[in-house]
Amino acid sequence: MAIRIEIDGWLTRVIGAQLAERGPAASLARLPPGLREAPRTELEGRALLLAARSLRRRRPLEPEADPAAAAFLDRVTGHLELLLDVAALAGAGADPERRRDELALLLAASAGRVSEALAADPGRETGGSEPAVERALDAAGEALRDSGWPPGDPRGGLPLSSAHVAVERRLLARLGVAYWRRGRLAEADVRRRLAQAGGELALSVEAIAGLATAAGALEPARRRQAHHQVARLGLPRPLERRMKAALRAPRGATALARAAPARLRRFLVEQVLRAEAASAPSAGGAAYADELAAAARIGADEVAAMRAEAAVLAAEQQIWLEAPAGAAAEWQAFTDQWGEVTDELLERVAGVVTQNLEAVAAEVRQTGQLGQLLAKAATGTPLSAEERRKVRLQLIDLAKAIPALAIFAAPGGMLLLPLLAKLLPFNVLPSAWDPKTVAERKALPGRKG
């Protein structure tokens, strides 16, 4: 499947290929008999088993395929295969057009793009229009690309990507079951499950950090790399800060196991063993994994079997991927320039803009399109890939006039666009994006927003 992920609409093509390849009958035939025949009341448990099974599958690499692109698409294809299996498990209908819409909204919801997911939901009275589905597909595609490209983990960082994918699959399984049971998304339920997944990921990151620091604290360069890995997950700031704090001082294995919900302890052990298999051998790391397993009440024989499976999976799935041309440099540049995305960094950036405020405002006024896109970013509206490309090119030009602004044009600088927009005098930005103006327009008689 030749899909160019740098082009908008790539996710639509991946979904189309999956739906053409696997209808409901094929999905149902793939289900183990025991899962197919279990009571409907056990749907979530069966879906989580499917999520665990999905992590053991990997498509063979096609001849001359780019390994990095293939690994990225394999992650996304695995998400779609899981959702199609869950749909079959739940006895969902067989309409391919509706299934495409459902896949779009579930992927958007799992990425935290809840408003786009709700608008695309054909199960809601006002949802499911084609433009809304397209927006959900764009939102999901952008989120998947931002958090998963380049794929795998950078050399010198921590083996976090395996746990990230595992948590994503568990979240998708739960969202799929809830959706096909109810026939529509429930916003409160989606947000609760997103919070649950965030907690699972935070504990997984802390467990893997504990494994890595069992022999001593992380070196500064490795900690900075790990901070960037956490930053690109796109999680809420409080949770991101919690994960970064865990990188500095993770709890011991026993304390962590006791703090984790009982249902999650085995999962944490699985992620630590996979991280151990992907890392250089370490007596301290092995002791940490054994202590975590003992605290989770998993016997030594079972731990040995789990370790063997983790080693096979780590070898087959290339957890440490060589980044594609240019991507490795981008990883390093981002890490070197940003390190930790902290409040102190944001204060420094604010100082750069404030000191050059008049010059920046003059340049933005002269560049009309840049002002429009910055204003759009300030409202929290995601920019498309093409819009982000245009912004970056214009920021590079802006940095030629004001060198201090090169920080915004550097790899990763796009994360700070909303901050740049909010620091500018609002009369520099188009009035159509002024929050006060928007609120006034919405209040006019006959306006729905």
Helices and strands as residue ranges (DSSP letters): H 10-21, H 24-30, H 33-37, G 40-42, H 43-54, H 67-89, H 96-110, H 114-120, H 130-148, H 161-182, H 187-212, H 220-231, H 237-248, H 253-259, H 262-278, H 283-295, H 300-317, H 327-338, H 343-355, H 357-366, H 368-378, H 385-401, G 403-405, H 406-409, G 413-416, H 417-423, G 426-428, G 431-433, H 435-443
